[in-house]
Each structure stands twice: as structure tokens, then as C-alpha cells.
Amino acid sequence: MKVFEEAGNKSLNYKQVAAALGITDSGVRSLMIEILEEELELGKLKAPERGKYQIAEHSIFSTTGRIEINRYGKGYVQVEGYEKDIEIPKGKTGFALFGDTVEITFNPRSRRPEAKVIKVLERGKKQFVGIIEQGKSGAFFLPSDRKIHVDFYISKNEMHGAQHGDKVLVELMDWEKIDSKPFGKVVKIFGRPGEHQAEMHAIMAEYDLPGPFSEALENYANAIEPGITEEEIAKRKDYRKIPTFTIDPFDAKDFDDALSFQKLANGNYEVGVHIADVSHYLQPGTPLEAEAFDRATSVYLVDRTIPMLPERLSNFLCSLRPLEEKLCFSAIFEMNDEADILNEWIGRTVIYSDRRFTYEEAQAIIEGGEGDFKEEILILDKLAKKLREKRFAKGSVDFAGEEVKFKLDEKGVPIGVYVKTMKDSNQLIEDFMLLANRKVAEFVGDPQHPANSAMMPKTFVYRIHDEPMPDRLEQLRSFVKQLGYKLGKTKEKGNTDIIKQLMNAVAGQPEESVIRVMTIRSMAKAEYSTQNIGHFGLAFDYYTHFTSPIRRYPDVMVHRLIHHYLNGGKPVEASEWEMRCRHSSAMEKRAAEAERASIKYKQVEYMLARKGQVFEGIISGLADWGIYVEEKESRCEGLVQMTDLVDDFYAFDPDRYVVYGTKTRKEFHMGDTVSIMVRGGDLQQRTLDYTIVGLEKPLSQRVSIKPLKKTQKGRR
């Protein structure tokens, strides 16, 4: 039926249908002919002429997919095989909520598809975070998530101690009638809105993040011995006498990676990238392994870490702490002054970390200060810069952004904000980690690698990043054009050069952060897979995640597979590993969304405490309803409602991507610097309202502005 839907008004004979479906077997073809006749009798097909079939005008299809519902009640269902989502009119979404898997019926031939939800097959979520509002005859639950388009009714028996205004977790119980509200029950009371602990726990519940490890699991972890025995050391390459150190944030407690360095007799350098051997302690089939897989990643909220592993492993057994022997999985490289890789070795080691550096301490040495291992750090910095230069020359895109951090008081209230930037010491570690990740992936996946001459292909876990879709690049092209920039001509494959050229062009400009965000949005999301397609953003043909097994489960999988192949193991069945890749990708996405939510909450809280103050901001978005501005210090984005621009009647021109005054011709462009005042906001929705009090550096002074176009209705 999908073949006929795609054919539209064209009629097809059975041979054409068979060809479209790839059917060559005569028995299957005979069955297909029977089905065609059955669909004809049912009225789903019609026969405009003998032996030819065509989709009937009134054909109603049934299919399943995931539904998204906007705040106005209109639904959109994602159906595999369809380019566009199927639209569900308001009032036809049935008992569905955002994220549910539903069965729908629709008529693909109708000018306005008569689609509706006929059944909810699986709930995307059953528990929701929100506020209790006491009514006359009962209580109502107002979900904080704006994607949930209905309120819930909570009976007195299901309040379980919740009071008017409390922030709570509610579970959906039943939904008896479409024209009534769903019934829910309070399962957890977080506290009063605006209280730090209540809000953080609410975010954890909203994203279904795990709580503390069970007592049984903690006891299991605490019973694990370090295992650095003479017998174990004999199985590994001994690096305990080679100068080794870690470089990490000042507040880090778990140290995944260390670098070793020594000059060789031939004048070259040996650099070791040593990674905590978590897989030695995290054994398959144990409760610890099951928990690590479920969590898949550590989550970093604004005030706390939700770890993947219990503290016994993350901060002690596995952490590469100074002045302690540790078991590692290592990638060792022989390099010359140009950072060319002359030899490499990958395998299990034992190390001794001589020193723990913070990024600030290492940066001080790079900038000319004195300190331990000064010569080693300076040479490593020089080699890292060579690696970076080569990577960029091959098309790697620099998306290194800035990270917003808050200073919190003892009650969790933000009292200060600062932005972490990537300096040479950060990039030093980044470049050697990228090198290790790339070389490990090549070691297993590249058929040209000497290690792979005997047996290919091998199942492996890759970190992949697909090419941007052509339509996304065209949207980006139109966007940056309005800001005075050009995006080079796109090709079917290999568009990293044009992205890189754009990033170079905007570097240091006021609109850099805006264009960087829009460029990232135009690209596919990186994910884990056993099917390697390379990493577009880094311009690597082979790439994996090998360097952070304390906080990422895929790195543990990579360690296990390398160990398996180093021991002569045959290629493993891919399906189980692919399932674990999909789960890890989903958990990574969940963690990123929760982290953003916690940062956004603190940004809004920080700015609301400064209501009435004037700040400098950059215009980060334009729409029919207003102007989005990002405040420079906190990076908090807020909305200036179009109706708040009182000196003129303003309108949005999507063709030129500009908001303009219809009388004064005053214009607001993406990237403009403006003075803003905090007008208000909503902590529960994590939104902020600004008022523009001055246009400081209009983009119109930097690029030529085209004249306004008249539309068909005569409006500008």
C-alpha cells in the first residue's frame, strides 16, 4: 500500500509493484497478486483498467508511530518510511500524551489528511513533575513540562499529603473520557517551588535519573580488592618508572586518564595515554555491571554528580590518583618533533602517577611559570598543537564552546557566574585523548592497519557522526547570509571544509556564539554504533570513545572488545553490542537534557534576582512573537515580546531574518548587541523575559541591508 501511496495517481501493474518491492520469487509474486485482488475487493485499491491498480480516493490507512503534541493540542506522528510527520488535528489525539507510541488511521490521498489516534500502544512516560493547585472539588496537577498539553485531576484520596502549591511527582492512573482530564496520584512531594533541593530533585525525577546506589550494591563494590598483584602485573606492560601525571579540573575526584612521557635514545618521544582499566573490576554478569549498563553515563547537574559507578570504583580503585599504582588500558605512541606517529602499541599496563596537576597549574607552566615536569609539559603542549594543526588541516571542525558555571551559596542559591574556556592545558589533554580514540578505532576497524591483516571485519563500538542533511545546510546558508557570511558550495559528501571556513570567519565576532549554535543544530547528533560511518565533525574515518570508562559505559565496551581481540578472540556477534550502543546513545541524550535543564534553572534564578538591572546581550533568535537575547555574562537566553517594543509596530521578515519597525524602519538582526533589562520570568518553565532598553551595535552597520520586499497581500 505504501508503494501505491508513493505512486499517487499513477496506476501500476503487478510487475511494477513486484519490482518496487524487490520481489523475484514466483511463489511470493503469486501471493502478492492475491493480496492486490483482496485490497481491490476491500475498496483500498481501484482498477482504472484491466490488470492495473491504483490507490482509492477514500483509502484509510492504519499505522503506528511516536506522537508529539504541542501546547495547543495538535499532534504530529513520526512514522518510519514517511518523510513528513502525519498531522493529527486538535481533538483527534485521543488519550495520547507527548512521547507515546500510538496507532493512528489516516487518508494519505485527502487534501487535509483525516488522521486520528485510535489507540495508545505504549506510554512514553507515566510519571510527571509539576505543581499542585487546589480547587473547590479537588486538586489539579499542572505539569511543568510544556509538552504535556493537559492538566491532571487528583482526588483527595490520592494527594498523599501534598498541599496547594507543592512541587510533586504524579503518576498517571487512568483516563476514562477524552473530554475529561486524566486521573493521577501523587507519588512524591519535592517541596515548595524555588527551593534548591526541591528543584534539583524534581529535575532528576523529570528525566528519570537514578538515585543513590542500593546498599547491597555499595557493599558489593566495597568488597572488591585492588587486585594489583605480582601475578596481575606480570600480564601487563610495566610503566611504573616512566614519568606520569594527570591534568584535570581543580574539583575533579575521578581521574580517567594520565599521560606518560619520556625521550627515547633515537631523539624521538614516547607518549603514553593511560586510561583507567575499569573493565578489570566491572565484570560481566555481576550486579555492578547491570547497574553500570542501566545508567550508561554519569550525569553532571549544576550542583551534583550522579555517577555511573559507586564511589569505591570511581574515586578509589579505578581513579588514577597521585602516588598510587593503578591498572590501565593504554595507547603508547612514538612521535617525532612534528607529532608524526612512528610506532604505536595498545594494551594493558600498570602505572604510577607521580603528580596530579589542575588545568590552572599546567596552564601556568605553559605560560612561562615554573613547576614539576616543566620540560615534559612544554614538549607535550608543542606536540598537541602539531596534532591540532594536522587535524584542522584535514577538515576537523573546532566546536569547542564555553561552559557556564555557577558559584552557589550553602543553600544552593547562585551568587556568581563564570564561563570556562578551553585554554592550552585543556586542549593538550583533548588532543591526546582524540589521538588515542582515533588510533584505537583504527587498530580494530581499519583493514589497512597491520593488526587486521588476518581477520576482518571485527565487531566494534564506534563513535559516529553523520554528514548534515543537504536541506539543513541550505537553511544554515540562508541564515548566515542574513548576517553577512557565506557558506561554501555544498557537496554530496565531505562538507567539513565549508563548515570549518565558516567557523574561522566568525571567530571573535559578536555573532560567533549564535552562528556556532545554529551550525551545531544543522548537524546530525553523534552517537554510538557498531556500524562505522566515520566522524564528520572531527573528519576522522575511524573514531571511538576509549578514554573515559569511569563515566561512560561505551568506553568499557571498547576496552572489553580490544582485550578480546588482543587475546586472539574471533569477531563477536554484533546484535548484542548494537543494542547496548543504542541504549548508551539514549542515556547520553537524557543526561545532556537534564544537565541543560539544571543550568537553565540556575540561569533564570540568577537573573530574576537582578530584576530591573541593565545588562548587555546578543540577539540570538528572531520570530513572529519576539526577539531572543542571550545575556553575555550568564549566557541566559530570554524573550523580548514583540508587544514590548513600544516605540513602533514591529514585524518579522523571515526572508531577510530581521525584525523591523514598520514606520521607523529600525531593525534588529541576529548578532546585534543590545542593552536589556530583566522584566520577569517563570522559574518553573525556566523562561525569562527581557526588555530592550538600547540597540548598541546594530549589525546593519556591518553588512549591507536589502530593501524590504512586498508580499502578495501588500504587507512589508
C-alpha positions in Angstrom: 0.0 0.0 0.0 3.0 2.3 0.6 4.1 1.7 -3.0 0.7 2.9 -4.2 0.7 5.8 -1.9 4.0 7.0 -3.3 2.8 6.4 -6.9 0.0 8.9 -6.3 -2.4 9.0 -9.3 -0.2 6.6 -11.3 -1.7 3.1 -11.9 0.6 0.1 -11.6 0.5 -3.5 -12.8 1.6 -6.4 -10.7 5.1 -6.5 -12.3 5.7 -2.8 -11.4 4.6 -3.5 -7.8 6.8 -6.6 -7.6 9.8 -4.6 -8.9 9.2 -1.8 -6.4 9.2 -4.3 -3.6 12.1 -6.3 -4.9 10.1 -9.5 -5.3 11.6 -12.0 -7.7 10.4 -15.3 -6.3 7.4 -16.6 -8.3 5.6 -18.0 -5.3 5.8 -14.7 -3.4 4.7 -12.9 -6.6 1.6 -15.1 -6.8 0.8 -14.3 -3.2 1.2 -10.6 -4.0 -1.3 -10.8 -6.8 -3.8 -12.4 -4.5 -3.3 -9.6 -2.0 -3.8 -7.0 -4.7 -7.1 -8.6 -5.6 -8.2 -8.7 -1.9 -7.3 -5.0 -1.5 -9.3 -4.3 -4.6 -12.4 -6.1 -3.1 -11.9 -4.2 0.2 -12.0 -0.9 -1.7 -8.5 0.2 -0.8 -7.4 -0.1 -4.4 -9.3 0.6 -7.7 -8.7 -0.8 -11.2 -8.8 2.0 -13.8 -8.1 -0.6 -16.5 -7.7 -4.3 -16.6 -4.5 -5.5 -14.9 -3.7 -2.2 -13.4 -4.2 -0.9 -9.9 -4.4 2.5 -8.2 -5.0 3.7 -4.7 -8.6 4.6 -3.9 -9.5 8.1 -3.0 -11.1 7.1 0.3 -8.4 4.6 1.4 -7.8 4.8 5.1 -4.5 3.5 6.4 -3.6 2.3 9.8 0.0 2.7 11.2 1.9 3.2 14.3 4.5 5.8 15.4 5.6 8.2 18.2 3.4 11.2 18.7 4.4 14.7 19.7 1.6 17.1 20.8 2.1 20.9 21.0 0.6 23.1 23.8 -2.4 23.8 21.6 -3.3 20.1 21.3 -2.2 19.5 17.7 -0.3 16.2 17.2 2.4 15.1 14.9 3.3 11.4 14.4 6.6 10.2 13.2 6.1 7.1 11.0 9.0 5.1 9.6 9.2 5.4 5.9 7.5 8.8 5.7 9.4 12.0 5.0 6.9 14.2 6.8 5.2 13.7 10.1 1.5 12.9 9.9 -0.5 15.8 11.4 -3.3 15.0 13.9 -5.8 17.8 14.4 -6.7 19.1 17.8 -9.3 16.9 19.4 -8.2 13.8 17.5 -5.2 12.9 19.6 -7.4 10.7 21.9 -5.8 9.6 25.1 -2.3 10.2 23.9 0.4 12.3 25.6 3.6 13.6 24.1 6.1 10.8 23.5 3.5 7.9 23.5 3.6 5.2 20.8 0.2 5.3 19.2 -1.9 3.6 16.4 -3.4 6.1 14.0 -5.7 6.0 11.0 -5.3 8.4 8.1 -6.2 9.0 4.5 -3.0 9.8 2.5 -4.9 11.0 -0.5 -7.0 13.6 1.3 -6.0 17.2 0.8 -6.2 17.6 4.6 -5.4 14.1 6.0 -8.2 12.8 8.2 -5.8 11.4 10.8 -6.7 10.5 14.4 -5.3 8.4 17.2 -7.3 5.2 17.8 -5.1 3.6 20.4 -2.2 4.3 22.8 0.1 1.3 22.5 2.8 2.4 24.9 3.2 5.3 27.2 6.4 7.3 26.7 6.2 8.4 30.4 3.9 7.6 33.2 5.2 10.0 35.8 5.4 13.8 35.6 6.7 16.7 37.5 4.6 19.7 38.3 2.6 21.9 40.7 -0.5 21.0 42.8 -3.3 23.6 42.5 -6.2 23.1 45.0 -9.6 23.6 43.5 -13.1 23.6 45.1 -13.9 20.0 44.4 -10.4 18.5 44.3 -6.9 19.3 43.2 -5.4 19.7 39.8 -1.9 18.9 38.7 -0.2 21.4 36.3 2.8 19.6 34.6 5.9 21.7 34.4 6.8 20.1 31.1 5.2 22.3 28.4 5.0 19.4 26.1 2.2 17.9 28.2 -1.0 19.6 26.9 -3.5 18.6 29.6 -3.8 19.0 33.4 -4.5 16.1 35.7 -7.2 15.7 38.2 -6.1 14.5 41.7 -8.7 13.2 44.1 -8.4 13.8 47.8 -7.5 10.2 48.4 -4.6 10.4 46.0 -3.0 13.6 47.4 -0.9 11.7 50.0 -0.1 14.8 52.0 0.5 17.2 49.1 -0.6 20.8 49.7 -1.6 23.6 47.4 1.5 25.0 45.6 3.7 21.9 46.3 6.1 20.7 43.6 5.3 17.0 43.2 5.8 13.9 41.1 2.5 12.5 39.8 1.7 9.1 38.2 -0.9 8.8 35.5 -3.6 6.4 36.7 -6.4 6.4 34.2 -8.1 8.5 31.5 -11.7 7.4 31.2 -13.2 10.0 28.8 -11.5 12.0 26.1 -13.4 15.1 27.1 -12.3 14.9 30.7 -9.0 15.2 32.5 -6.7 12.2 33.1 -6.6 11.0 36.7 -3.3 10.9 38.6 -1.9 10.3 42.1 0.9 12.0 44.0 3.8 9.6 44.4 6.5 12.1 45.7 6.5 15.5 47.3 9.6 17.5 46.4 8.8 20.7 48.4 8.0 24.3 47.7 8.8 25.6 44.2 12.0 27.7 44.2 13.7 25.7 47.0 17.1 24.4 45.6 16.8 20.8 46.7 13.2 20.5 45.6 14.0 21.8 42.2 17.1 19.6 41.7 15.2 16.5 42.8 12.4 17.5 40.5 14.8 17.7 37.5 16.1 14.3 38.5 12.6 12.9 38.5 11.6 14.7 35.3 14.4 13.0 33.4 14.1 9.7 35.3 17.7 9.9 36.6 18.8 7.2 39.0 19.1 7.8 42.7 21.8 6.6 45.1 23.2 3.1 44.7 21.5 0.5 46.8 23.1 -0.6 50.0 23.7 -4.1 48.5 25.5 -2.7 45.5 27.6 -0.4 47.7 28.6 -3.4 49.8 29.4 -5.4 46.7 31.7 -2.6 45.4 33.3 -2.1 48.8 34.3 -5.8 48.9 36.3 -5.6 45.6 40.0 -5.8 46.2 42.5 -3.6 44.3 43.9 -6.7 42.6 47.4 -5.2 41.8 49.2 -8.4 42.5 52.5 -9.6 41.1 50.6 -12.1 39.1 48.4 -9.4 37.5 51.4 -7.1 36.9 53.2 -9.9 35.0 50.3 -9.9 32.5 50.9 -6.2 31.7 53.5 -3.8 30.4 55.1 -2.1 33.4 55.1 1.7 33.2 55.6 2.5 36.9 59.0 4.0 36.4 58.1 6.3 33.5 57.2 9.9 34.5 53.4 10.0 34.5 50.9 12.7 35.6 47.2 13.7 35.4 45.8 17.1 34.4 42.2 17.6 35.4 39.8 20.3 36.8 40.6 21.5 40.3 37.4 19.9 41.7 37.8 16.5 40.0 37.7 13.4 42.1 37.8 10.7 39.5 40.8 10.7 37.2 40.2 8.7 34.0 43.3 9.5 32.1 47.0 10.1 32.6 49.9 10.9 30.3 53.4 9.4 30.5 56.4 11.0 28.7 60.0 10.0 28.0 62.7 10.9 25.5 64.0 8.0 23.5 67.6 7.3 22.7 66.9 8.0 19.0 65.7 11.5 19.8 62.0 10.8 19.4 59.4 11.0 22.2 57.3 8.3 23.7 53.9 9.5 24.9 51.6 7.1 26.8 47.8 7.8 27.1 46.9 5.7 30.1 43.2 5.1 30.8 41.7 3.5 34.0 41.1 -0.2 33.4 37.5 -0.2 34.7 36.8 -3.5 32.8 39.1 -5.3 35.2 36.8 -4.6 38.1 33.5 -4.4 36.2 32.9 -8.0 35.3 30.0 -9.2 33.0 27.2 -11.0 34.8 27.6 -9.1 38.1 25.0 -6.7 39.7 27.6 -3.9 39.3 27.8 -4.5 35.6 24.0 -4.5 35.2 23.7 -1.2 37.1 26.5 0.5 35.1 24.8 -0.6 31.8 21.4 0.8 33.0 23.0 4.1 33.9 25.3 4.1 30.9 26.8 7.5 31.8 27.5 9.8 34.7 25.3 12.9 34.9 26.6 16.3 35.9 23.9 18.6 37.2 24.8 22.1 38.3 25.3 21.2 41.9 26.0 17.4 41.9 27.2 14.4 40.1 25.1 11.3 39.6 27.8 8.7 38.9 27.8 5.6 36.7 29.9 3.7 39.2 29.9 3.5 43.0 32.5 5.7 44.8 34.6 2.7 45.6 35.4 2.3 41.9 35.1 5.9 40.6 37.1 7.7 43.2 39.4 5.0 44.5 40.0 1.7 42.8 39.9 3.0 39.2 40.8 6.6 39.7 44.4 7.4 38.6 45.2 9.1 41.9 48.7 10.5 42.5 51.3 8.4 44.2 49.3 5.2 43.7 49.8 2.2 41.4 46.9 1.7 39.0 45.8 -0.8 36.4 45.3 0.8 33.0 44.5 0.2 29.4 47.0 2.3 27.4 47.8 3.6 23.9 51.6 4.2 23.6 52.9 6.4 20.7 56.4 7.0 19.4 56.4 10.5 17.9 59.0 12.9 16.3 59.1 16.7 16.6 56.3 17.0 14.0 54.0 14.8 16.0 54.1 12.1 13.3 53.2 8.7 14.7 56.1 6.4 14.0 55.1 3.4 16.2 52.2 2.5 18.4 51.3 -0.1 21.0 47.9 -0.8 22.6 47.3 -3.0 25.6 47.0 -3.4 29.4 49.6 -1.7 31.7 50.3 -0.8 35.3 51.3 2.8 36.1 52.3 5.0 38.9 51.1 8.6 38.8 53.8 10.9 40.0 51.8 14.2 40.1 48.3 15.5 39.9 48.0 18.8 38.0 45.0 21.0 37.8 44.4 22.7 34.4 45.3 26.0 36.0 48.7 24.7 37.3 49.6 23.2 33.9 48.5 26.4 32.1 50.8 28.5 34.4 53.7 26.3 33.3 52.8 26.6 29.6 52.6 30.4 30.0 56.2 30.5 31.4 55.8 29.6 35.0 57.9 27.1 37.0 56.7 23.7 38.2 57.2 20.0 38.3 57.7 18.2 34.9 58.0 21.6 33.2 60.0 20.2 30.2 57.6 17.3 29.7 54.5 19.6 29.8 56.1 22.1 27.4 57.0 19.3 24.9 53.6 17.7 25.2 52.0 21.1 24.6 54.1 21.6 21.4 53.2 18.1 20.2 49.5 18.7 21.0 49.5 21.9 18.9 51.0 20.0 16.0 48.3 17.3 16.3 45.7 20.0 16.3 47.2 21.7 13.3 47.1 18.5 11.3 43.6 17.7 12.4 42.3 21.1 11.3 44.2 20.8 8.0 42.3 17.6 7.3 38.9 19.3 7.9 38.2 18.8 11.6 35.8 21.5 12.8 36.6 23.3 16.1 33.3 23.4 18.1 35.0 24.0 21.4 32.5 26.1 23.2 32.3 27.9 26.5 30.8 26.3 29.6 28.7 28.2 32.1 29.5 27.5 35.8 27.7 28.9 38.9 29.0 29.7 42.3 26.4 28.6 44.8 26.0 29.5 48.4 25.3 27.0 51.2 21.6 27.0 50.2 22.2 26.4 46.5 21.4 30.0 45.5 23.6 31.2 42.6 25.7 34.1 43.8 28.1 34.3 40.9 28.6 33.0 37.4 31.7 32.4 35.3 32.4 30.9 31.9 35.0 28.1 31.5 37.0 28.4 28.3 39.4 26.0 26.7 43.0 27.0 27.2 46.2 25.3 26.1 46.3 22.9 29.1 42.7 21.8 28.3 43.4 21.4 24.7 46.6 19.4 25.4 44.6 16.7 27.1 41.9 16.9 24.5 44.3 16.4 21.6 46.0 13.4 23.1 42.6 11.9 24.0 41.4 12.4 20.4 44.6 10.7 19.2 44.0 7.7 21.4 40.4 7.4 20.4 41.2 7.6 16.7 44.1 5.2 16.9 42.2 2.6 18.9 39.4 2.7 16.4 41.8 2.2 13.5 43.6 -0.6 15.4 40.3 -2.6 15.3 38.4 -1.2 12.3 40.8 -0.1 9.6 41.5 -3.0 7.2 44.8 -1.3 6.2 46.1 -1.5 9.8 48.8 -4.2 10.3 46.8 -5.7 13.2 43.9 -6.5 10.9 45.6 -8.5 8.1 44.4 -11.8 9.5 40.8 -11.3 10.3 38.3 -8.7 9.1 35.8 -7.3 9.8 35.6 -7.2 13.6 32.6 -6.0 15.6 33.5 -2.8 17.4 31.8 0.2 19.1 32.3 3.4 17.2 31.5 7.0 18.0 29.9 8.1 14.7 28.8 11.5 13.4 26.9 11.6 10.1 27.0 14.3 7.4 24.5 17.1 7.8 21.4 16.7 5.6 21.5 18.9 2.5 18.3 20.8 3.5 19.8 21.6 6.9 22.9 23.1 5.2 20.7 25.1 2.9 18.9 26.5 5.9 22.2 27.4 7.5 23.3 29.0 4.3 20.2 31.2 4.3 20.7 32.1 7.9 24.3 33.1 7.8 23.7 35.1 4.6 21.5 37.5 6.5 24.4 38.1 8.9 26.8 38.9 6.0 28.5 35.5 5.8 28.8 32.9 3.0 28.6 29.1 3.3 30.7 27.5 0.5 29.1 25.3 -2.1 27.8 22.0 -0.6 28.8 18.6 -2.0 27.1 15.3 -1.7 29.8 14.1 0.8 32.7 15.8 2.6 31.4 19.2 3.6 33.7 19.7 6.6 35.7 22.3 4.8 32.9 24.7 4.3 31.8 24.4 8.0 35.4 25.0 9.0 35.7 28.1 6.8 32.5 29.5 8.3 33.8 28.9 11.9 37.1 30.6 11.0 35.2 33.6 9.5 33.0 34.2 12.6 35.8 33.6 15.2 35.9 36.6 17.6 32.9 38.3 16.1 29.9 39.3 18.3 27.6 36.8 16.4 30.1 33.9 16.8 28.2 32.1 19.5 24.9 32.5 17.6 26.3 31.1 14.4 28.1 28.3 16.2 24.9 27.2 17.9 23.0 27.3 14.6 25.8 25.4 12.9 25.7 22.7 15.5 21.9 22.5 15.2 22.3 21.9 11.5 24.4 18.8 12.0 23.5 15.3 13.0 24.0 14.2 16.6 27.0 12.0 17.4 26.0 8.5 18.7 27.4 5.0 19.3 27.1 2.2 16.8 28.7 -1.0 15.6 28.2 0.3 12.0 31.1 2.7 11.3 30.4 5.7 9.0 33.2 7.9 10.4 33.0 11.1 12.4 32.0 14.1 10.2 32.8 16.9 12.7 36.3 15.6 13.5 37.0 14.4 9.9 38.1 11.0 11.2 37.3 7.8 9.2 37.6 5.8 12.4 36.7 7.1 15.9 35.6 5.6 19.2 35.4 6.5 22.9 38.2 4.8 24.8 39.3 7.4 27.3 36.5 7.9 29.9 35.4 4.4 31.2 34.7 5.7 34.7 31.9 7.9 33.5 30.9 6.3 30.1 29.7 2.7 29.6 30.7 2.6 25.8 34.3 3.1 26.8 34.1 0.0 28.9 32.7 -1.9 25.9 35.6 -0.7 23.8 38.1 -1.9 26.4 36.5 -5.3 26.5 36.5 -5.7 22.8 40.1 -4.7 22.4 41.1 -7.1 25.2 39.1 -9.9 23.4 40.8 -9.2 20.1 44.3 -8.8 21.6 43.8 -12.3 23.1 43.1 -13.7 19.6 39.3 -13.8 20.0 37.1 -14.2 16.9 34.7 -11.4 15.8 31.7 -11.3 18.2 28.0 -11.2 17.2 27.1 -7.5 16.5 23.4 -7.5 17.6 24.0 -7.5 21.3 26.6 -4.8 21.1 24.4 -2.7 18.8 21.6 -2.9 21.3 24.0 -1.6 24.0 25.1 1.2 21.7 21.5 2.3 21.2 20.8 2.3 24.9 24.0 4.2 25.6 23.1 6.9 23.0 19.7 7.3 24.5 21.1 7.6 28.1 23.6 10.2 26.8 20.8 12.3 25.3 18.8 12.1 28.5 21.8 13.2 30.6 22.5 16.1 28.3 18.9 17.3 28.5 18.9 17.0 32.3 22.2 18.9 32.6 20.9 21.7 30.4 17.7 21.9 32.5 19.6 22.3 35.7 21.8 25.1 34.2 18.8 26.8 32.6 17.1 26.8 36.0 20.1 28.4 37.7 20.4 30.9 34.9 16.8 32.1 35.3 17.1 32.1 39.1 20.3 34.2 38.9 18.8 36.7 36.5 15.5 37.1 38.3 17.4 38.1 41.4 18.7 41.0 39.3 15.3 42.2 38.1 15.4 45.8 36.9 19.2 45.8 36.3 20.6 46.5 32.8 22.8 44.0 31.1 24.5 43.6 27.7 23.2 40.9 25.4 23.4 39.4 21.9 20.3 38.8 19.8 20.2 35.0 19.4 16.9 34.4 17.7 14.1 36.1 15.9 10.4 35.0 15.4 6.9 36.3 14.8 6.3 36.7 18.6 9.5 38.4 19.6 13.3 38.6 19.9 15.5 36.2 21.8 18.5 37.7 23.6 21.4 35.9 25.3 22.9 37.9 28.2 26.7 38.0 27.9 27.7 37.1 31.4 25.3 34.3 32.4 24.6 33.1 28.8 20.9 33.1 29.8 18.6 33.5 26.9 15.3 35.4 27.4 12.5 36.6 25.2 11.6 40.2 24.3 7.9 40.1 23.4 7.1 41.9 20.2 4.4 43.8 22.1 7.1 45.1 24.4 8.7 47.1 21.6 6.6 50.2 22.2 8.3 52.8 20.0 6.9 51.3 16.8 4.8 48.5 15.4 7.4 45.7 14.7 7.1 42.7 12.4 9.3 39.8 11.5 10.6 39.3 7.9 11.6 35.6 7.6 13.1 36.1 4.2 15.7 38.6 5.5 15.6 37.2 9.0 15.1 40.6 10.6 12.6 42.3 12.9 11.8 45.8 11.6 9.7 48.8 12.6 7.0 49.5 10.1 7.3 53.3 10.5 10.8 54.0 11.7 12.5 51.2 9.7 14.5 50.4 12.8 15.9 46.9 12.5 17.0 44.1 14.8 19.3 41.5 13.4 20.9 38.3 14.7 24.1 39.1 16.4 23.2 42.7 17.3 24.4 43.9 20.7 21.6 45.3 22.8 21.1 46.6 26.3 18.4 44.6 28.2 16.6 44.8 31.5 15.1 41.7 33.3 11.4 42.2 33.2 10.3 38.9 34.8 10.3 35.2 34.2 9.0 31.8 35.2 11.3 29.5 37.2 9.0 26.5 36.7 9.1 26.8 33.0 12.7 28.0 33.1 11.9 31.0 30.9 13.0 34.6 31.2 11.5 37.9 29.9 13.7 40.8 28.9 13.0 44.4 27.8 15.3 46.1 25.3 16.5 49.5 26.5 19.0 50.2 23.8 20.5 49.0 20.5 24.2 49.3 21.0 25.9 47.8 17.9 23.4 47.1 15.1 24.6 44.5 12.5 23.2 46.8 9.8 26.3 48.9 10.3 28.5 45.9 9.4 26.6 44.4 6.4 24.6 45.8 3.6 20.8 45.6 4.2 18.5 44.7 1.3 15.3 46.7 0.8 12.1 45.3 2.2 10.0 43.1 -0.1 6.3 43.5 -0.6 4.3 40.3 -0.2 1.2 39.3 -2.2 -1.0 40.9 0.4 0.9 44.2 0.1 2.3 43.9 3.6 6.0 44.5 4.2 
